[in-house]
Protein backbone atom coordinates (compact mmCIF):
# COMPACT_ATOMS: atom_id res chain seq x y z
CA UNK A 1 0.00 0.00 0.00
CA UNK A 2 2.73 2.59 0.74
CA UNK A 3 4.32 1.92 -2.66
CA UNK A 4 1.17 2.98 -4.55
CA UNK A 5 0.73 6.17 -2.52
CA UNK A 6 4.31 7.28 -3.21
CA UNK A 7 3.91 6.56 -6.92
CA UNK A 8 0.71 8.57 -7.24
CA UNK A 9 2.06 11.58 -5.33
CA UNK A 10 3.81 14.16 -7.51
CA UNK A 11 7.54 14.35 -6.98
CA UNK A 12 9.29 17.57 -6.04
CA UNK A 13 11.42 17.59 -9.19
CA UNK A 14 8.45 17.33 -11.54
CA UNK A 15 6.67 20.10 -9.63
CA UNK A 16 9.73 22.35 -9.86
CA UNK A 17 10.09 21.79 -13.58
CA UNK A 18 6.41 22.61 -14.13
CA UNK A 19 6.63 25.78 -12.05
CA UNK A 20 9.57 27.14 -14.05
CA UNK A 21 7.47 27.39 -17.18
CA UNK A 22 6.24 30.92 -17.80
CA UNK A 23 2.83 29.90 -19.13
CA UNK A 24 0.81 26.89 -20.11
CA UNK A 25 0.79 27.87 -23.79
CA UNK A 26 3.72 28.02 -26.13
CA UNK A 27 4.59 31.48 -27.38
CA UNK A 28 6.40 31.68 -30.67
CA UNK A 29 8.84 34.54 -31.22
CA UNK A 30 7.58 35.22 -34.75
CA UNK A 31 4.10 36.00 -33.47
CA UNK A 32 5.24 38.62 -30.97
CA UNK A 33 5.23 42.29 -31.84
CA UNK A 34 8.48 44.17 -31.94
CA UNK A 35 9.39 46.38 -29.02
CA UNK A 36 8.92 49.99 -30.00
CA UNK A 37 8.88 53.09 -27.82
CA UNK A 38 6.67 55.93 -29.02
CA UNK A 39 6.62 54.29 -32.46
CA UNK A 40 10.40 54.26 -32.89
CA UNK A 41 13.26 51.95 -32.05
CA UNK A 42 13.61 51.44 -28.33
CA UNK A 43 17.22 52.63 -28.01
CA UNK A 44 16.89 55.69 -30.24
CA UNK A 45 13.65 56.73 -28.57
CA UNK A 46 15.21 56.40 -25.11
CA UNK A 47 18.12 58.61 -26.15
CA UNK A 48 15.73 61.15 -27.66
CA UNK A 49 13.49 61.19 -24.58
CA UNK A 50 16.51 61.65 -22.32
CA UNK A 51 17.81 64.57 -24.37
CA UNK A 52 14.34 66.12 -24.46
CA UNK A 53 13.89 65.81 -20.70
CA UNK A 54 17.35 67.22 -19.93
CA UNK A 55 16.82 70.18 -22.26
CA UNK A 56 13.34 70.78 -20.84
CA UNK A 57 14.56 70.70 -17.25
CA UNK A 58 17.47 73.03 -17.99
CA UNK A 59 15.09 75.37 -19.81
CA UNK A 60 12.76 75.42 -16.80
CA UNK A 61 15.55 75.94 -14.27
CA UNK A 62 17.22 78.75 -16.22
CA UNK A 63 13.96 80.14 -17.68
CA UNK A 64 15.54 80.00 -21.13
CA UNK A 65 12.91 79.84 -23.85
CA UNK A 66 15.51 79.02 -26.53
CA UNK A 67 16.24 75.69 -24.86
CA UNK A 68 12.50 75.11 -24.43
CA UNK A 69 12.04 75.45 -28.19
CA UNK A 70 14.91 73.03 -28.82
CA UNK A 71 13.34 70.56 -26.35
CA UNK A 72 10.02 70.80 -28.18
CA UNK A 73 11.82 70.18 -31.48
CA UNK A 74 13.49 67.08 -30.05
CA UNK A 75 10.17 65.86 -28.67
CA UNK A 76 8.22 66.40 -31.89
CA UNK A 77 9.98 66.37 -35.26
CA UNK A 78 13.03 64.37 -34.13
CA UNK A 79 10.83 61.63 -32.65
CA UNK A 80 8.76 61.67 -35.82
CA UNK A 81 11.97 61.22 -37.85
CA UNK A 82 12.91 58.27 -35.62
CA UNK A 83 9.46 56.77 -36.17
CA UNK A 84 9.63 56.82 -40.01
CA UNK A 85 12.29 54.08 -40.56
CA UNK A 86 10.68 51.94 -37.85
CA UNK A 87 7.54 51.59 -39.91
CA UNK A 88 9.42 49.52 -42.51
CA UNK A 89 11.80 47.66 -40.20
CA UNK A 90 11.70 47.98 -36.38
CA UNK A 91 15.45 47.31 -36.21
CA UNK A 92 16.42 49.55 -39.13
CA UNK A 93 19.21 51.47 -37.40
CA UNK A 94 20.67 48.33 -35.82
CA UNK A 95 20.90 46.57 -39.16
CA UNK A 96 22.19 49.73 -40.86
CA UNK A 97 25.01 50.15 -38.34
CA UNK A 98 25.79 46.43 -38.57
CA UNK A 99 25.98 46.69 -42.35
CA UNK A 100 28.44 49.58 -42.07
CA UNK A 101 30.77 47.50 -39.93
CA UNK A 102 30.70 44.47 -42.25
CA UNK A 103 32.98 44.49 -45.29
CA UNK A 104 31.13 44.31 -48.58
CA UNK A 105 33.11 41.75 -50.48
CA UNK A 106 32.07 39.59 -53.37
CA UNK A 107 33.77 37.00 -55.50
CA UNK A 108 35.34 38.24 -58.70
CA UNK A 109 33.49 37.26 -61.84
N, C-alpha and C positions, 0 to 999 in steps of 0.2 A: 504493500500500500504506500509506503513512503516514496518508493521509486516513481510511481505514477504522479504523485503530487509535485515532485521536483521537476519532472519532465514537462508538466503542463504550465508551471510557473515561468514567466519570462525571465531570462537571465539579465544580469546587469549590463553585460557587454552589448546585447542586442538592443536594450533600451537606450544606451548611450549613443549607439550608432544611429538610431532613429531620431533622437533628439537633436543631433547635429545637423540634420537636414533643415534648410531654411523654409521650405514649404512642401506641401504634399504633391504639388503639381510641378512638372518640369517646365522650366522657363528657358526658351532658346534665345541666344544672343541676337540672332537676326531679326527677331520679332520685337526687340526693345527699341524704343526711340532713342535718338542720340541726345547727349546731354548738352543743352544749350542754355545760355544765360542771357536773358533779354533778347533772344533771337539770334545771338552771335555765338562764336566759339567761347567756351568757358574761360580759357586763359586770357584771351584778348579782352573779353568783357570785364573780367576781374581787374585787369590793369587799367582799363578805361574808367571803371567805377572808382577805383582808388584815386586816380589822378583827378577826377571830377570832384570827389569829396574833399581832397586836400586843397584844391584850388578854391572850392566853395567855402571851406572853413577859414582859410587865410583871407579870403575876400570879406567874410563877416567880421573877423577879428580886427582887420586893418581898415574896414569900411572903404575898400577899394572897389569901385564899380567896374574898373577895367578887368580885374581878375574874375569878377562875377560873370561878366560877359564871356570870358574865355571858358569858365566852368560850364556855362550854359551851352557853349559850342561843343565842348567835349561830351556833354550829356546828350545832346541831340544829334547833330549831323555826323559826329565821329562814330557814335554808336550805330547810327543808320548805315554808315559806310562799312562797319564791321559786320552788320547783319546781311548785307548784299551777297558776299561770297558764300555765306553759310546756307543760303537757300539752295545752292547747287550741291555743295559738299560740306557737311558739318565740320570736317577736318581739313578744310582747304588750306589754311596757312601752315598747318603741320606738314602736310604732304608737299607743299610748295617749298618750305625750308629744307625738308628732307631731300627733295629733288635737286636743290642747289648744292647740297653737300656731296651728292653722288656724282662720280664722273660719267659723262655721257660718251661712252665708247661703243663703237660697233665694228664688226668684222669688215675688213676691206673686201671689196667686190672683185 
